[in-house]
Amino acid sequence: MGIFKRNPFGHIILVKKWLIRILGVLSHRRFNQFNKLKIEGSEVIKSLPENKVLFISNHQTYFADVTAMIHVFNASLSGRVDSIKNVGYLWQPKMNLYFVAAKETMKSGLLPRILAYAGSISIERTWRDKGEDINRQVKMSDISSIGKALDDGWVITFPQGTTTPYKPIRRGTAYIIKKYKPIVIPIVIDGFRRSFDKRGISIKKKNILQSMEIKKPLDIDYDNDSIESIIEKIEYAIEQHPSFLKVLSEKQLLEIEQENKSREW
């Protein structure tokens, strides 16, 4: 029956739609009242195909970053340009929109489990688990799940795999790009770590200017670019290449160092 129609991951689409609507209404003021979200480049969204699109972004909180992107993408698809005013755009949200997240994070409580149903592709991290550094093989089933999501629609991923700034790009993202050949859209965000706690659920400070810049598709030669070349392109595109550290002030560097220490703790 149509009312129980499911997506490729077995989630009931009607349930997912209502979760997005409810969570969207509850979170809207976090980006349009308590704090302001400055958006640039959202016109890129409307020109994208229905599927095979991979969004890559730097990462500042577990959940606020991706929640803001869901708002911006749906607002753009409904005709708004660089604006998320009037949350009515979530009445008919894009249903084939997914985001990559650590399985450990998405099982850490009731709210993460609800968010997981709303669009998470939960994967096992190969470098960290339960606060400990590890080194394990990539699960091919995780790669296949991301490929399945790309075949169905759009996928948001945070290729550093951590909210700590200027950490290396994980090779898995480059491998996915070479294997599935999606359109790759870089996004640069800022202000979220000052607005929210690490999880992106509690508001840490109000009246913070958050920003989101959506860039044009990354120029990639899927057949001839090496993994290392794609990693470097990602680093520059999301402004996380080590060279960006050179232009930061001493105050900014100190803030990053303190932030890194608090997040590692």
C-alpha positions in Angstrom: 0.0 0.0 0.0 1.1 3.6 -0.8 0.9 4.7 2.8 3.6 2.1 3.8 5.9 2.8 0.9 9.5 2.5 2.0 12.8 3.9 0.8 15.8 1.7 -0.2 16.8 1.4 3.5 13.4 0.1 4.6 12.2 3.4 6.2 8.5 4.2 5.8 8.5 7.4 3.7 5.4 8.9 5.4 7.0 8.4 8.8 10.2 10.0 7.6 8.3 12.9 6.1 6.6 13.7 9.4 9.8 13.4 11.4 11.4 15.9 9.0 8.5 18.3 9.3 8.3 18.1 13.1 12.1 18.3 13.7 12.3 21.1 11.2 9.7 23.2 12.9 11.4 22.6 16.3 14.8 23.5 15.0 14.0 26.5 12.7 14.4 29.2 15.4 18.0 28.0 16.1 19.0 29.3 12.7 16.5 32.1 12.1 15.8 33.7 15.5 18.1 32.8 18.4 21.0 33.0 15.9 21.1 34.1 12.2 22.2 31.9 9.4 23.9 33.7 6.5 23.6 31.7 3.3 25.6 32.1 0.1 25.3 30.1 -3.1 22.0 28.4 -2.5 21.1 28.9 -6.2 23.4 25.9 -6.9 20.9 23.6 -5.2 18.1 24.1 -7.7 20.3 23.2 -10.7 21.2 19.8 -9.3 19.9 16.5 -10.6 17.6 14.3 -8.5 20.3 11.9 -7.5 24.1 11.1 -7.6 25.0 14.3 -5.6 27.5 14.2 -2.8 27.8 17.2 -0.5 31.1 17.6 1.3 31.6 19.9 4.3 33.7 20.8 7.2 32.1 19.7 10.5 31.5 21.6 13.7 28.7 19.8 15.6 27.2 16.4 15.4 23.6 17.4 14.5 23.2 21.2 14.0 25.3 21.3 10.8 23.3 18.7 8.9 20.0 20.1 10.3 20.8 23.5 8.9 21.7 21.9 5.5 18.3 20.2 5.4 16.7 23.5 6.0 18.7 25.3 3.4 18.4 22.6 0.7 14.6 22.4 1.1 14.2 26.1 1.2 16.2 26.4 -2.0 14.2 23.7 -3.8 11.0 25.6 -2.9 12.3 28.8 -4.6 14.0 30.7 -1.7 17.4 32.2 -2.5 19.8 32.3 0.4 17.0 32.3 2.9 15.1 30.0 5.2 12.3 32.3 6.1 8.9 30.8 6.5 9.4 27.1 7.4 6.5 26.1 5.1 9.1 24.8 2.7 9.3 21.6 4.9 5.7 20.6 4.1 6.9 18.7 1.1 10.6 18.0 2.0 13.1 16.3 -0.3 12.7 12.6 0.8 15.8 11.2 -0.8 18.3 13.2 1.2 20.7 11.3 3.4 23.6 12.1 5.6 26.6 10.0 6.7 27.1 9.6 10.5 29.0 7.3 12.9 26.9 4.4 14.0 28.1 4.9 17.6 26.8 8.5 17.5 23.4 7.6 16.0 22.8 5.0 18.7 23.7 7.3 21.6 20.2 8.2 22.7 16.5 8.5 21.7 17.0 11.8 19.7 19.9 10.5 17.6 17.8 7.3 16.8 15.0 9.5 15.6 17.4 11.6 13.5 18.8 8.4 12.1 15.3 7.4 10.8 15.1 10.9 9.2 18.0 10.1 6.9 21.2 8.8 8.5 23.5 6.3 6.7 25.2 5.0 9.8 28.7 3.6 9.3 31.4 2.2 11.6 34.3 4.5 12.0 37.7 2.9 11.2 39.8 5.2 13.3 37.9 5.8 16.6 35.3 4.0 18.7 34.0 4.8 22.1 36.5 7.6 22.6 39.5 5.4 21.8 41.8 5.5 18.8 41.5 2.3 16.7 42.6 0.9 13.3 40.2 -1.4 11.6 39.2 -2.2 8.0 36.5 -0.3 6.2 33.3 -2.3 6.0 32.4 -2.7 2.3 28.7 -2.8 3.4 29.1 0.8 4.6 30.5 1.8 1.2 27.7 0.0 -0.5 25.1 1.8 1.7 26.5 5.2 0.6 26.4 4.0 -3.0 22.8 3.0 -2.6 21.9 6.4 -1.1 23.7 8.2 -4.0 21.7 6.1 -6.5 18.5 7.1 -4.8 19.3 10.8 -4.1 21.6 13.2 -2.3 24.1 12.4 0.4 25.8 14.8 2.9 29.1 13.7 4.3 31.8 15.3 6.5 35.0 13.9 5.1 37.2 14.7 8.1 35.0 12.5 10.2 35.4 14.7 13.2 34.2 18.1 14.5 37.8 19.1 15.2 39.0 21.6 12.6 41.9 21.0 10.2 42.1 17.3 10.7 43.0 15.1 7.6 40.5 14.1 5.0 39.6 10.4 5.3 40.5 8.4 2.2 37.2 6.7 2.1 35.5 9.9 0.8 37.8 10.0 -2.2 37.3 6.3 -2.8 33.5 6.8 -2.9 33.9 9.7 -5.3 36.0 7.6 -7.7 33.8 4.6 -7.4 30.3 6.2 -7.7 31.2 9.4 -9.7 28.7 11.8 -8.1 28.5 15.5 -8.6 30.5 16.8 -5.6 29.3 20.1 -4.0 31.6 21.6 -1.4 30.0 23.5 1.6 31.9 25.7 4.1 30.2 26.4 7.4 31.1 28.5 10.4 29.7 29.8 13.7 28.0 26.5 14.7 30.6 25.5 17.3 30.2 28.9 18.9 26.4 28.6 18.8 25.9 25.1 20.0 27.4 22.4 22.2 29.5 19.6 20.6 26.3 17.5 19.9 24.6 20.5 18.3 21.5 20.1 20.5 21.9 22.6 23.3 22.3 26.3 22.5 25.6 27.5 24.0 25.3 31.1 23.0 22.7 33.3 21.2 23.1 36.1 18.7 25.9 34.3 16.8 26.2 34.8 13.1 26.3 31.3 11.5 27.3 31.0 7.9 27.0 28.5 5.1 28.6 28.9 1.7 27.5 26.4 -1.0 30.1 26.3 -3.8 29.9 25.2 -7.4 30.6 21.5 -8.2 34.2 20.3 -7.7 36.1 19.7 -10.9 37.1 16.0 -10.7 38.5 13.6 -13.3 37.0 10.4 -11.9 39.2 8.1 -14.0 42.5 9.9 -13.9 42.6 11.8 -10.6 44.4 9.9 -7.8 43.0 9.4 -4.3 45.6 11.9 -3.1 44.7 14.4 -5.7 41.0 14.2 -4.8 41.8 14.5 -1.1 43.8 17.7 -1.8 40.9 19.2 -3.8 38.5 18.4 -1.0 40.8 20.1 1.6 41.0 23.3 -0.4 37.3 23.2 -1.3 36.0 23.0 2.3 38.9 25.3 3.4 40.5 22.7 5.7 43.9 22.5 3.9 46.8 23.1 6.3 47.8 26.2 4.3 44.6 27.9 5.7 46.2 27.9 9.1 48.9 30.3 8.0 46.3 33.1 7.4 44.7 32.8 10.8 45.5 35.2 13.6 47.2 34.1 16.8 43.9 34.5 18.6 42.1 32.2 16.2 44.9 29.6 16.4 44.7 29.7 20.2 40.9 29.2 20.0 41.3 26.2 17.7 43.9 24.7 20.0 41.7 25.1 23.0 38.7 23.8 21.0 40.7 20.7 20.0 41.7 20.0 23.5 38.2 20.3 24.9 36.8 18.0 22.1 39.5 15.4 22.6 38.7 15.4 26.3 
